[in-house]
């Protein structure tokens, strides 16, 4: 009792305090688990409602089309129908925004790489933070690749270092494809080709990595390193200017918050970034040049390596995809520009 040493009283008081806090932690945690349960129920109910709505909207579109074809539409009826059609058009975008905050099933690629883990980030802050990380990763790795290509091109001729460069390229592009798939699940809109061309680039770098050292490898080496150097330089330029441009457009509310920088050209870059076009087109034609050089090498009698024609094919696909995607954006922009004055 009373003859307890002072130390023990202190310990007991401290313990009592801890016990009370522990009770509180338990209660809070219980509440948290209940909310989590509520949250997942809400998520499921939202997802299934959106699914139902999509189905019914489809039926509605058919109904409207049928009704339009029927005879004897008054002007008022036609106007009502037009109103409904306009509203139907805006729905997919609204659902897209909603789904950016709902868990969805992973596509084939993410399922293969990550399994069926939910990659939807639930708050705007965490989405932003992840997107920001993606942009930083891209910029830092591009700078590393730039330095590496520079060293290999000007100073060091070891096949071993070239292999490290190609391994870095494989790592870079594979990681980008994974991160982009996650960002798409979180509401980023990336044009199909700009994602797909990362898969091809990863494959191309992998094939370059396996190309054995020899006469043919040495013939193509400097051309490839110079190309790598140029690509990294243009990508640095793009990362820098596009992120500034996106930041400005987001502040003005003209761009979606989850839009990303890409290695190519997109319509939102028209104002302020057209100066990048010559750099891009030069890069595209360099890909064509690489492809043609490799095909010419494949014709040589001493060409035994399958890597030569495979790389040639990859460069050709990259050229075609990049060139026509960029041209399509430019054409579409010029067309919409020439139409604007007429409509005013």
Order of alpha helices (4+ residues) and beta strands (2+ residues): alpha-alpha-alpha-alpha-alpha-alpha-alpha-alpha-alpha-alpha
